[in-house]
Amino acid sequence: MDLTQTDRDIMEGLQGRAAADALGLVLRFAQAVGAERLLPCASAHVDGCLYHGQASLDFVERFVALKGRVKVATTLNVGSVDLIHPELFIGDPALGAAGKRLMEAHVELGCTPSFTCAPYQTLLRPKFGDQLAWAESNAIVFANSVIGARTNRYGDFIDLACALTGRVPDYGLHRTENRLARVIVELSGFEDADPDQAGGIAVAAGLIVGRECGSTIAAITGLPRSTSEDDLKALGAAAASSGSVAMFHAVGLTPEAPDLATATGGFDAPIVARLGPADIAGILARLSTVADGAPLTAVALGTPHFSLTEFERLMPMLDLAPFSVPVYVNTGRHEWGQLMRDGRAARLEAAGVTVVVDTCTYVTAIIRDLSGAVMTNSGKWAYYAPGNLGVDVAFGTLADTMLSARAGRVVRA
């Protein structure tokens, strides 16, 4: 390893025992992936604050006992409970208590208590070219693809070790030559699709990228001109759920893909999938495990966490209240604070919408009634919830979900 003086100072304990121990982990990880040096890390996003067992807590408590402090701006992914609305948790109290302690322990290390899977929606959004140590699959894809920052798929423990040292291994997507597209996913017939359609098209494209491309970077052509940042967020989340995707290029939309030649670096990339309207419709139909007209017990939105722009789209639909089934919306503290300040939180509550902060309804026990199907506009929620929660799922647009919430059954706009 080509170590800098900063690296040697940390190893010798000049920045504390916690940093020295954490750097030992980072160096062993770097050797395992073939990195020859470490890079300064601009920020970290830690996924390990979601409780998966005692080992999760033991690891963090060790660094707390050593009086460790993160060296860079470090946001936290969702935890196991909503610390702002603790009454929403209906799971095992012991698991809830352990999950709460794990979240608090990370904050004691100096992490920002963001507790969101969408740290790019906070004030700590990274810049183009920043080297990051980010975990959480959709956040990784978004940072690489939509922002043009650079991170690999870091997982629990190594993400915190990088944060405690401010160092990250120089390999993979940190390097320019590894960020080029090597395959193409070609869409046709969607250029003029309206904004309501664009979200579903993005989800379907993401699912295909995950299924067909694995970890290979894809250049996606033909996405609608109306594709928004929230649509790209949904695309990345779906791709990371259905495959090991860490980056994609949306030609003409993302910063490293102004055109196909730039995205591929001139490489003659093969087309691995061609998708027209019938293909997209079929992909989205397979996300639903129930037919239209099926009774619902809940609606779940905000996976990844709802942005303020998505709330703007939701607010006019509150006129459909009263709803026949509970409506849950997951979001981050940054967004929740703004909703509280401008009065939208009160309006959501008055309409019977439950806003969930700090966690997500597909990873923790919050939805009261899972005896029937749950409807969502999230490809990620639809992909994971049947396995995580054992529920049937209906997928639709935001308008579909809210009309269905009013009807108490699956209907389409």
N, C-alpha and C positions, 0 to 999 in steps of 0.2 A: 504494500500500500504506500502511495505517495502522500505522506502526512504533512500537514502544515504545522506551523508553530502553534496555532490555535488548537489543533487536534492534540498536539503533545502536551500542551498546558492542561487541557481537560483530562487527558489520561493520567497525568501526574497529580490530579486532585486539586489543582489551583482554582477550579471553579466549583469545588465541593464534591463530596462522595457520590451524591446522586447523579451528577453529570458524568462522573468518571465511570460509574457502573453502567449508565445508559449508553455511553460511547462504546463500551465493550460490546454491548449487544449490536449497536449499529455497525461496528467494524466486522463482527462475525457474520452479520447479514450481508454486508458489502462483499466480503470474501466469497460467500456462498453464491452470489449472483454475478461474480466476476468483475466487480467494480474495482478500478485501480486507485481511485481517490474519492474524497468526499467533497460536496459542494455546500456553500452557505445556503441555508433554507430560509425563504422569506416568510413562510407561515406553515402551520400544521392544522389539520382537521382530524380530530381523534374519534374513532369509532368505538373504542373500548369502554365507553361509559354506559353501554347497554349491557345489563347484567346477564351473563351466560353461566354463572356458577362461581363457586368460592375462589377459584384460581384468578378470575377477573379482579376480584376485590383484593386478594393477597398481593398481586403484582403492584397495584397502585398504592396500597397502604405501605408497602416497603419504601417507595420513593417519598411518600409523605413523612414517614419516620426519619428518613435521611434529610429532611428539610429541603427537598428538591423544588426547583422553580423552573418553569418553561422559559426558554431563551428567546422565543419568537412568539408573535401573535398566534394564539392557538384557540380555535373554536372547537366546540364539542358537538358531536352528533346526538341524535335522539337517545334518551335514556328509557328506563322501564316505567317511569311514572310521570305524571304531569304535576310538577312541584307547585305550580300556581293554582291548579284545581285538583288537589289530592283526593277529593271525594269521588272523582271519576273512576279511580282504580277499584276494580271489583275482584281482583285475583287473590292469590295466597298472601296474607299479610306479611309472612316472613320473607317471601320473595320481594314484595313491595319495599320492605324495610331495607333489605340488602341492596336493591336497586337504587334506592334513595341515597344510601351511604356511598355507593360507588360514584354517583353523580357529584355528590358533595366533595368527595376526596379529590376528584379531578380539579374542582374549583380551588381547593386548598393548594394545588400545585401551580396556581396562577392562570389556569385556563379560563377563557371567557365563557360564562354560562349561557351559551347560545342555544344549546340543545336542539339543533335543527339539522335535518339532512340536506338543507339547502343553504350552506354558509355563504354562497355567492350572492344571496339576497340580503346579506347584512352589510353593515358599514365597513366590514373587514374584507370586502371583495378584493381578490388579488388582481394584479395587472398583467398585461400581455408580457410573456417572457419570464415571469417570476418562477423560480424553482420552489416547489412545494413538497411537503410530505402529507398528502391528503389520503384519508381512508373514506369509506362509504362510497359504494359503487357509483351512484348517480352523480355525486359531487365530483368524483374523479373524472368521469366522462365530460361533465360540463366544464370543468376547469381546463382540461386539455383542448376540448373541441370548440366551445363557444367563446371562452375568454382567450385562449392561446397561452395560458400558463402551462407549467410542465410538472407533471407528477406521474409516478407509477401507481399501480394498485397496491397501496400499503394496507396492511391489516392490523388487527388488534396487537398491541404491545410495541411493535416496531414504530407505529405512528407516534406513540407517546415518547419512545426513546429518542426519536428524531427531534421532537419538540423540546425535550429536556437538554439537548445538546446544540440545537440550531444547525445540525449537519444532516446531510442526506446523501446516499450513495449515488455516484455519477454513472448511471446505466439506463438502459431502456429509453423511456420517453423523455428523460432529461436531455437526451442527445438529439440534435437536429436530424441526423441521418435516419433515425428510427421513427420519425413522425410522418413519413410519407405514406400515402395510400398505395396499397398493393392490389386491391380489387375494387370493382365498381358495382354499385347497386343502382339500377336505372329505373326511374319512374317516368311514366308518360301519361298525359291527359289530365294533369292536375295544376298546371301553371296558374290558372285563373280561379282555382277553388277559393271559396269564401272563408273567412276566419273561423267560422264554426266547424267547417269540414277539415281545416288544416290540422287541428289537433289529433283527430283520429288517423289521418294520413300519416302524421309523424309517428304515432304509436305503432302503427302497422309496419312502417319502414324500420323502426327500431327493433321490433321483434324479428324481422327477417335478417337484419344485420347481425343480431346476436346469434340466431340459429345458423346462418350460412357462413359467417365470417369468423366466429370465435374470437380470438385475440388479434386477428389480422385487421389492420386499419382499412376501412372502406371509404371511398368517395361516393357520396349519394348525389345523383343528379335528378333534376325534375321536380324538386319539392315546390309547393305553391309559393308564389311571390308574397302571399299574405302570411307565410310562416313567421311566427313570433318567437321571442326568446323563451316564453313558456312552452311553446310547441317543441322547440329544440331540447328543452329540459325534459319533456315527456319522452322524446325520441331516445335521448341518452339513457334515461331510466329504464325504458323497455329493453334497449339493447344490452345494458349491463345485467338485467334480470334474466334474459334468455340466453346469454352467452358471457364470455369473459372479456367483453369489450372495455377498453379504457379510453378509446378515442375514435372519432369519426370526422370526416370532412363533409359538410353540406356545401356543395359547390355554389358559389355566388352568395353564400350566407354566413359562413364562418371565416375567421380572420386569416387562416392559413390556406384558404381555398378560394381565392378570387375567381379562379378558373380551373378546369380539370387538369391542365398541364402543370400548373403550380402544385395542385394537390398531390399529384403522382410523381412530381419531379421529372416528368418526361418519360417515366416508365410505362411500358405498354401493358397496362393492367387489364386483366380479363374481366368481363361482365359476369358476375356470379348469380345475378337475379334481375329479371325484368318484371316490373309490376305495373299493371293497369288498373282501372277502376274495379273490375271484377275481382282481381287478385286481392286488392286492399279490402274490399267488402268481405271476402271469404276469411281473411286473416282476422279481422275484427269480430266476425260472427263466431269464430272458434274461441274467442276470449270468454264468451258467455256460456255458462253451463246450464242455463234455463232458457225457456222460450219466451217470446213476447207474451204478455198477459199473466205471467207467473206472479204469485203474490210475493211481496217484499216484507222484510222486517226492519230494514234500515237502508240508509244511503251513506256512503263513506267517500269523502273528497279529500284532496290534499296530500297525495303521495306521489312525488315528493311534496314537501310543504307548500301550501298555497301562497302565492305571491300577492302583493297588494293589487297588481293588475288583475289577477284572477278574482279577487274579492270585488273589484269594480264591476266585473262581468256578472258576478253572483247577485249583487245587491238588488238590481231591478227584478230578479226572479223571486225575491222574497214576497212580492205581491201575490204569489201563488198560495201563500199560507192561508189557512192552516194546513199543515202537512199530515198525512195519515200515518207516516212512520217517522222515527227519529232521523235527523240529518246531522252527521258528524263532519267537521272540517278540521283537518290537521294543519297547523301552521307554526311558525317560529315566533320567538319572543319579540323580535324586531317588528314583525307585522302586527302582532297582538298589541304592542304598545301604541302603534299608530291607530289601530281600530279603537282602542280605548280613548285616545285623545280626541278623535274626530267624531265620536258618538256612534260609529258603526257597530261596535261591540254590543251596545245596548239594543240596537235595532235587530241584530242577529238573534240575540237572546229572546227578544219579544216575539220573533217569528218562530221560535222553537228550535233554532239551530244551536247545536253544542259545538263550541270551538275548543279543540284539544291542542294544548301547547306542550312542548318538551318531549313528546313521544309520538307514536303513530298507532292507529287502531288495528293495523295488521300484525304488530309485534307485541302488544300488551292487552290485558283484559280490560276493555272499556265499553265496548258495545254490549248493551244489556241483553238483547234478544238475538240469538244466532240460530233460532229454530227454522228460519226460512232463508230465502236468498237476500243478498246484499247487492245493491247497485252502486257502481262507481264509474267515474270518467277517467280513472287512472289505469294505464296498462300495467304498471308495476303492482298496484293493489290487486288487480284482477289476476295477475300471474301468480302471486304468492299466497293470497288469502285462502284459496281452497286447501292448500297443504298446511298452512300455518294455523288456520282457524277451523278447518273442516266445514266450510260453508259453500253453498252454491253462489255463483256470482253472475250478475248481468252487467255488461259493459255498454256504455253509451256516451253521447256528448253531454256537456254540462246541462244543456236544455233538456235532454232526455231524462237525466237523473232527477231534475227538479220537478218535471211533469210527473214522473213516476212516483216521487215522494208524495206529491199531492194525491195521486190516485191510489197509492198503496200497492201498485202492481206495475209490471214493466210495460211502459208505453213509449212511443217514439215521437219526437217532435215532427 
